[in-house]
């Protein structure tokens, strides 16, 4: 069994009352809810990372570099015009 920490939290009254009707242990209910939230956060992060990895792998990196260089040239030209 995992080590447990005792914490003090403030919860909305309605949430506490509902949770008490769902289980005999408010601590168990909150623990399960928090564990579900952590699993969902990790799942979403994994999906996002997979999308990023796919996008990076399929990107035309030379094209991106050329376009970034072009934008940098345009910005430099605008800065030079503004300095006049």
N, CA, C and O atoms as a MOPAC input file, in Angstrom:
PM7 MOZYME 1SCF
protein

 N      0.84600 1    -1.18100 1     0.00000 1
 C      0.00000 1     0.00000 1     0.00000 1
 C      0.88900 1     1.24000 1     0.00000 1
 O      1.91100 1     1.28800 1     0.68500 1
 N      0.48500 1     2.23900 1    -0.77600 1
 C      1.25600 1     3.47100 1    -0.89600 1
 C      1.18800 1     4.27400 1     0.40000 1
 O      0.21200 1     4.21200 1     1.14700 1
 N      2.25400 1     5.02600 1     0.63800 1
 C      2.26400 1     5.90800 1     1.80300 1
 C      1.19100 1     6.97400 1     1.61600 1
 O      0.89400 1     7.37200 1     0.48900 1
 N      0.63100 1     7.42000 1     2.68200 1
 C     -0.44000 1     8.41200 1     2.60700 1
 C     -0.01800 1     9.66000 1     3.37400 1
 O      0.66400 1     9.57600 1     4.39500 1
 N     -0.42900 1    10.80500 1     2.87200 1
 C     -0.20600 1    12.08100 1     3.53300 1
 C     -1.54200 1    12.60000 1     4.05100 1
 O     -2.58200 1    12.41500 1     3.41900 1
 N     -1.49700 1    13.23400 1     5.17700 1
 C     -2.68400 1    13.89300 1     5.70100 1
 C     -2.61100 1    15.34200 1     5.26800 1
 O     -1.61700 1    16.02400 1     5.51600 1
 N     -3.67700 1    15.81500 1     4.61500 1
 C     -3.71900 1    17.19600 1     4.14200 1
 C     -5.02600 1    17.83200 1     4.57200 1
 O     -5.99800 1    17.14900 1     4.89100 1
 N     -5.02700 1    19.13300 1     4.57300 1
 C     -6.23900 1    19.87600 1     4.88400 1
 C     -6.64400 1    20.62800 1     3.62800 1
 O     -5.84500 1    21.37300 1     3.06100 1
 N     -7.87900 1    20.43600 1     3.19100 1
 C     -8.37800 1    21.12100 1     2.00000 1
 C     -9.74000 1    21.73200 1     2.30400 1
 O    -10.43400 1    21.32100 1     3.23300 1
 N    -10.09500 1    22.70600 1     1.50900 1
 C    -11.41600 1    23.31500 1     1.60800 1
 C    -12.20500 1    22.89300 1     0.38100 1
 O    -11.77000 1    23.09300 1    -0.75300 1
 N    -13.37700 1    22.30300 1     0.62300 1
 C    -14.20600 1    21.80400 1    -0.46300 1
 C    -15.58600 1    22.44100 1    -0.39600 1
 O    -16.06200 1    22.81200 1     0.67700 1
 N    -16.21700 1    22.56200 1    -1.54700 1
 C    -17.60000 1    23.05700 1    -1.57000 1
 C    -18.49400 1    22.07900 1    -0.81700 1
 O    -18.34700 1    20.86400 1    -0.94300 1
 N    -19.41000 1    22.61700 1    -0.04300 1
 C    -20.30300 1    21.80400 1     0.78600 1
 C    -21.07900 1    20.78600 1    -0.05900 1
 O    -21.20700 1    19.62200 1     0.31900 1
 N    -21.59100 1    21.23900 1    -1.20000 1
 C    -22.38300 1    20.34300 1    -2.04200 1
 C    -21.55000 1    19.15600 1    -2.51900 1
 O    -22.05700 1    18.03700 1    -2.59500 1
 N    -20.28500 1    19.39000 1    -2.84000 1
 C    -19.41900 1    18.30400 1    -3.29500 1
 C    -19.17100 1    17.30400 1    -2.17700 1
 O    -19.17600 1    16.09400 1    -2.40400 1
 N    -18.95600 1    17.80600 1    -0.98500 1
 C    -18.71700 1    16.92700 1     0.15900 1
 C    -19.95000 1    16.07500 1     0.42800 1
 O    -19.84200 1    14.86900 1     0.64800 1
 N    -21.11000 1    16.69900 1     0.41000 1
 C    -22.34800 1    15.95200 1     0.66700 1
 C    -22.56600 1    14.87800 1    -0.39200 1
 O    -22.96500 1    13.75800 1    -0.07200 1
 N    -22.30900 1    15.21500 1    -1.63800 1
 C    -22.47200 1    14.22400 1    -2.70600 1
 C    -21.48900 1    13.07000 1    -2.51900 1
 O    -21.87100 1    11.90200 1    -2.59000 1
 N    -20.23900 1    13.40100 1    -2.28200 1
 C    -19.20800 1    12.36500 1    -2.13400 1
 C    -19.53800 1    11.43600 1    -0.97600 1
 O    -19.30300 1    10.23100 1    -1.06500 1
 N    -20.07300 1    11.97100 1     0.09500 1
 C    -20.43400 1    11.13900 1     1.25000 1
 C    -21.51400 1    10.12000 1     0.88500 1
 O    -21.56300 1     9.03300 1     1.46100 1
 N    -22.38100 1    10.46800 1    -0.07200 1
 C    -23.44300 1     9.52700 1    -0.46100 1
 C    -22.91800 1     8.43700 1    -1.37900 1
 O    -23.58200 1     7.41500 1    -1.55900 1
 N    -21.74400 1     8.62900 1    -1.96300 1
 C    -21.19700 1     7.68400 1    -2.92100 1
 C    -20.33700 1     6.59600 1    -2.28800 1
 O    -20.20300 1     5.50400 1    -2.84000 1
 N    -19.77400 1     6.88800 1    -1.16700 1
 C    -18.85800 1     5.94800 1    -0.52700 1
 C    -18.86500 1     6.17700 1     0.97500 1
 O    -19.28800 1     7.23100 1     1.44900 1
 N    -18.40700 1     5.21400 1     1.69600 1
 C    -18.33300 1     5.37200 1     3.13800 1
 C    -17.16200 1     6.23100 1     3.57200 1
 O    -17.13100 1     6.72000 1     4.70100 1
 N    -16.19100 1     6.41800 1     2.67600 1
 C    -14.97200 1     7.14400 1     3.03300 1
 C    -14.76900 1     8.33100 1     2.10000 1
 O    -14.51900 1     8.16500 1     0.90600 1
 N    -14.88000 1     9.51000 1     2.65500 1
 C    -14.63900 1    10.71200 1     1.85500 1
 C    -13.21000 1    10.71300 1     1.32400 1
 O    -12.97300 1    11.10500 1     0.18200 1
 N    -12.26000 1    10.27700 1     2.14400 1
 C    -10.86300 1    10.22800 1     1.72400 1
 C    -10.69000 1     9.31900 1     0.50400 1
 O     -9.98800 1     9.67000 1    -0.44400 1
 N    -11.33100 1     8.15500 1     0.53600 1
 C    -11.23500 1     7.22600 1    -0.58800 1
 C    -11.83100 1     7.83500 1    -1.84700 1
 O    -11.26600 1     7.68900 1    -2.93100 1
 N    -12.95600 1     8.51100 1    -1.71900 1
 C    -13.61200 1     9.13200 1    -2.86100 1
 C    -12.72000 1    10.21100 1    -3.47500 1
 O    -12.53200 1    10.25500 1    -4.69100 1
 N    -12.17800 1    11.07300 1    -2.62800 1
 C    -11.30300 1    12.14400 1    -3.10700 1
 C    -10.04400 1    11.54700 1    -3.72700 1
 O     -9.58600 1    12.02300 1    -4.76600 1
 N     -9.48500 1    10.52600 1    -3.11500 1
 C     -8.29200 1     9.88100 1    -3.63600 1
 C     -8.55700 1     9.29700 1    -5.02600 1
 O     -7.74600 1     9.46400 1    -5.93800 1
 N     -9.69300 1     8.61400 1    -5.18400 1
 C    -10.04800 1     8.03700 1    -6.48200 1
 C    -10.25500 1     9.12800 1    -7.53200 1
 O     -9.81600 1     8.98400 1    -8.67300 1
 N    -10.91800 1    10.21300 1    -7.15000 1
 C    -11.16000 1    11.31200 1    -8.08000 1
 C     -9.85500 1    11.97200 1    -8.51400 1
 O     -9.67600 1    12.28300 1    -9.69100 1
 N     -8.95700 1    12.18100 1    -7.57800 1
 C     -7.67200 1    12.78600 1    -7.89800 1
 C     -6.83600 1    11.85200 1    -8.77400 1
 O     -6.17200 1    12.31000 1    -9.70400 1
 N     -6.86300 1    10.56600 1    -8.49000 1
 C     -6.13800 1     9.59400 1    -9.31300 1
 C     -6.68700 1     9.58700 1   -10.74100 1
 O     -5.91900 1     9.49000 1   -11.69800 1
 N     -8.00200 1     9.68800 1   -10.88800 1
 C     -8.60900 1     9.73500 1   -12.22100 1
 C     -8.17600 1    10.99200 1   -12.96900 1
 O     -7.91400 1    10.94000 1   -14.17000 1
 N     -8.10000 1    12.11200 1   -12.27100 1
 C     -7.65700 1    13.37200 1   -12.87900 1
 C     -6.20600 1    13.26700 1   -13.32900 1
 O     -5.86400 1    13.73300 1   -14.41600 1
 N     -5.35800 1    12.66900 1   -12.51900 1
 C     -3.94500 1    12.48800 1   -12.88200 1
 C     -3.83200 1    11.60200 1   -14.12800 1
 O     -3.07000 1    11.91100 1   -15.04400 1
 N     -4.59700 1    10.49600 1   -14.15900 1
 C     -4.56800 1     9.61300 1   -15.33700 1
 C     -4.99700 1    10.35800 1   -16.59000 1
 O     -4.37900 1    10.21000 1   -17.64400 1
 N     -6.05100 1    11.15800 1   -16.48200 1
 C     -6.54100 1    11.92300 1   -17.63100 1
 C     -5.51900 1    12.95400 1   -18.08300 1
 O     -5.29300 1    13.11300 1   -19.28300 1
 N     -4.89700 1    13.65700 1   -17.14300 1
 C     -3.85600 1    14.63000 1   -17.49300 1
 C     -2.70500 1    13.95000 1   -18.22300 1
 O     -2.22200 1    14.46600 1   -19.23100 1
 N     -2.26400 1    12.80700 1   -17.73000 1
 C     -1.16000 1    12.08300 1   -18.36900 1
 C     -1.55600 1    11.58600 1   -19.75300 1
 O     -0.74900 1    11.62300 1   -20.68200 1
 N     -2.79700 1    11.12100 1   -19.89500 1
 C     -3.27500 1    10.64200 1   -21.19300 1
 C     -3.28400 1    11.79200 1   -22.19900 1
 O     -2.84400 1    11.62800 1   -23.33700 1
 N     -3.78200 1    12.95100 1   -21.78000 1
 C     -3.82200 1    14.11500 1   -22.67700 1
 C     -2.41700 1    14.58600 1   -23.05400 1
 O     -2.16100 1    14.95600 1   -24.20000 1
 N     -1.51200 1    14.56800 1   -22.07300 1
 C     -0.13500 1    14.96000 1   -22.37600 1
 C      0.50300 1    14.00600 1   -23.37700 1
 O      1.23000 1    14.44000 1   -24.27000 1
 N      0.23700 1    12.71100 1   -23.23500 1
 C      0.78500 1    11.71300 1   -24.15200 1
 C      0.23200 1    11.92100 1   -25.55600 1
 O      0.97100 1    11.80200 1   -26.53300 1
 N     -1.05000 1    12.22800 1   -25.67200 1
 C     -1.65000 1    12.48900 1   -26.98400 1
 C     -1.02400 1    13.72500 1   -27.61100 1
 O     -0.67000 1    13.71500 1   -28.79000 1
 N     -0.88800 1    14.78500 1   -26.83000 1
 C     -0.27800 1    16.01200 1   -27.33100 1
 C      1.15500 1    15.76300 1   -27.79200 1
 O      1.56000 1    16.24100 1   -28.85200 1
 N      1.91300 1    15.02300 1   -27.00600 1
 C      3.29600 1    14.73200 1   -27.38500 1
 C      3.34800 1    13.90600 1   -28.66100 1
 O      4.21200 1    14.13800 1   -29.50700 1
 N      2.44400 1    12.95100 1   -28.81500 1
 C      2.40000 1    12.14100 1   -30.03400 1
 C      2.10500 1    13.01700 1   -31.24400 1
 O      2.70400 1    12.83200 1   -32.30400 1
 N      1.17800 1    13.97800 1   -31.09500 1
 C      0.88300 1    14.90900 1   -32.19400 1
 C      2.10300 1    15.75800 1   -32.52600 1
 O      2.42600 1    15.96400 1   -33.69600 1
 N      2.77500 1    16.24700 1   -31.49800 1
 C      3.98900 1    17.04800 1   -31.72000 1
 C      5.06100 1    16.22700 1   -32.43200 1
 O      5.69600 1    16.70100 1   -33.37400 1
 N      5.25200 1    15.01000 1   -31.97900 1
 C      6.27500 1    14.15000 1   -32.59600 1
 C      5.96100 1    13.89400 1   -34.06300 1
 O      6.85100 1    13.95700 1   -34.91100 1
 N      4.67900 1    13.60200 1   -34.36800 1
 C      4.28000 1    13.35900 1   -35.76000 1
 C      4.47300 1    14.61000 1   -36.60200 1
 O      4.96600 1    14.53400 1   -37.72700 1
 N      4.08600 1    15.76200 1   -36.06200 1
 C      4.22300 1    17.01800 1   -36.80200 1
 C      5.69200 1    17.32400 1   -37.06500 1
 O      6.05300 1    17.76200 1   -38.15800 1
 N      6.52600 1    17.09700 1   -36.08100 1
 C      7.95100 1    17.36300 1   -36.24300 1
 C      8.56700 1    16.41200 1   -37.26300 1
 O      9.38800 1    16.81700 1   -38.08600 1
 N      8.16700 1    15.15800 1   -37.20200 1
 C      8.73100 1    14.15900 1   -38.12400 1
 C      8.31500 1    14.41900 1   -39.56200 1
 O      9.08200 1    14.14500 1   -40.48400 1
 N      7.10600 1    14.94700 1   -39.76800 1
 C      6.61500 1    15.13500 1   -41.13300 1
 C      6.84700 1    16.54800 1   -41.66100 1
 O      6.50300 1    16.84000 1   -42.80600 1
 N      7.41900 1    17.41900 1   -40.85400 1
 C      7.63900 1    18.80300 1   -41.28100 1
 C      8.72700 1    18.86500 1   -42.34900 1
 O      9.67300 1    18.07700 1   -42.35100 1
 N      8.56200 1    19.82500 1   -43.25200 1
 C      9.57900 1    20.09900 1   -44.27300 1
 C     10.53000 1    21.13500 1   -43.66200 1
 O     10.34800 1    22.33900 1   -43.83800 1
 N     11.53900 1    20.65000 1   -42.95000 1
 C     12.42500 1    21.53000 1   -42.18600 1
 C     13.16900 1    22.53900 1   -43.05400 1
 O     13.28000 1    23.69700 1   -42.65200 1
 N     13.68400 1    22.16200 1   -44.22500 1
 C     14.32200 1    23.18300 1   -45.07200 1
 C     13.35900 1    24.29900 1   -45.47900 1
 O     13.74700 1    25.46600 1   -45.52600 1
 N     12.11000 1    23.94800 1   -45.77200 1
 C     11.11700 1    24.95700 1   -46.12500 1
 C     10.85700 1    25.88700 1   -44.94400 1
 O     10.77000 1    27.10300 1   -45.11800 1
 N     10.73400 1    25.32900 1   -43.76000 1
 C     10.51800 1    26.14300 1   -42.56400 1
 C     11.69100 1    27.09500 1   -42.36400 1
 O     11.49200 1    28.27200 1   -42.06200 1
 N     12.89600 1    26.60000 1   -42.52700 1
 C     14.09200 1    27.45100 1   -42.37300 1
 C     14.08000 1    28.59600 1   -43.38500 1
 O     14.38000 1    29.73800 1   -43.03400 1
 N     13.73500 1    28.29500 1   -44.64000 1
 C     13.69100 1    29.34500 1   -45.67100 1
 C     12.64100 1    30.39300 1   -45.32900 1
 O     12.88300 1    31.59200 1   -45.46800 1
 N     11.48700 1    29.94300 1   -44.88600 1
 C     10.42000 1    30.89800 1   -44.56000 1
 C     10.79300 1    31.74100 1   -43.34600 1
 O     10.50700 1    32.93800 1   -43.30600 1
 N     11.42800 1    31.12200 1   -42.36200 1
 C     11.85300 1    31.88500 1   -41.18200 1
 C     12.91000 1    32.92300 1   -41.56000 1
 O     12.89300 1    34.04300 1   -41.04900 1
 N     13.82200 1    32.55600 1   -42.45000 1
 C     14.84600 1    33.49100 1   -42.91100 1
 C     14.19600 1    34.65500 1   -43.65800 1
 O     14.60500 1    35.80500 1   -43.50100 1
 N     13.18100 1    34.35000 1   -44.47100 1
 C     12.47600 1    35.39500 1   -45.21300 1
 C     11.78500 1    36.36100 1   -44.24700 1
 O     11.85400 1    37.57500 1   -44.43500 1
 N     11.14000 1    35.84700 1   -43.24700 1
 C     10.47300 1    36.69400 1   -42.25000 1
 C     11.50700 1    37.54600 1   -41.51400 1
 O     11.26800 1    38.72700 1   -41.26400 1
 N     12.64300 1    36.96300 1   -41.16900 1
 C     13.70400 1    37.71800 1   -40.49200 1
 C     14.18500 1    38.86400 1   -41.37600 1
 O     14.44100 1    39.96100 1   -40.88000 1
 N     14.30900 1    38.62100 1   -42.68700 1
 C     14.71900 1    39.69000 1   -43.61900 1
 C     13.67900 1    40.80400 1   -43.65400 1
 O     14.02100 1    41.98600 1   -43.65600 1
 N     12.40200 1    40.41200 1   -43.68100 1
 C     11.34300 1    41.41400 1   -43.70100 1
 C     11.34500 1    42.24900 1   -42.43200 1
 O     11.17000 1    43.46600 1   -42.48900 1
 N     11.54000 1    41.60700 1   -41.29200 1
 C     11.58200 1    42.32900 1   -40.02100 1
 C     12.78000 1    43.27400 1   -39.96200 1
 O     12.67500 1    44.39400 1   -39.46300 1
 N     13.91400 1    42.81000 1   -40.47400 1
 C     15.10300 1    43.66500 1   -40.49100 1
 C     14.85900 1    44.88100 1   -41.39100 1
 O     15.26400 1    45.99200 1   -41.04900 1
 N     14.20400 1    44.68100 1   -42.53400 1
 C     13.90700 1    45.79500 1   -43.43600 1
 C     12.96200 1    46.78300 1   -42.77100 1
 O     13.14200 1    47.99300 1   -42.90300 1
 N     11.95500 1    46.28300 1   -42.05600 1
 C     11.02100 1    47.18000 1   -41.37000 1
 C     11.73500 1    47.95700 1   -40.26400 1
 O     11.47500 1    49.14300 1   -40.06300 1
 N     12.63100 1    47.28200 1   -39.55300 1
 C     13.38200 1    47.95300 1   -38.48000 1
 C     14.27400 1    49.04300 1   -39.06900 1
 O     14.41100 1    50.12100 1   -38.49100 1
 N     14.87700 1    48.75900 1   -40.21700 1
 C     15.73700 1    49.76000 1   -40.86600 1
 C     14.92300 1    50.95000 1   -41.33200 1
 O     15.37700 1    52.08900 1   -41.23100 1
 N     13.71200 1    50.69700 1   -41.84800 1
 C     12.84000 1    51.79200 1   -42.27300 1
 C     12.41200 1    52.63800 1   -41.07900 1
 O     12.34100 1    53.86300 1   -41.17400 1
 N     12.13200 1    51.99500 1   -39.97600 1
 C     11.70000 1    52.70700 1   -38.77600 1
 C     12.80800 1    53.54900 1   -38.17600 1
 O     12.54300 1    54.56800 1   -37.53800 1
 N     14.05100 1    53.12800 1   -38.37600 1
 C     15.19700 1    53.85300 1   -37.80900 1
 C     15.51500 1    55.11600 1   -38.61400 1
 O     16.24700 1    55.98400 1   -38.13900 1
 N     14.97600 1    55.22100 1   -39.81300 1
 C     15.28600 1    56.40800 1   -40.67000 1
 C     14.56700 1    57.62400 1   -40.22400 1
 O     14.71600 1    58.68700 1   -40.82800 1

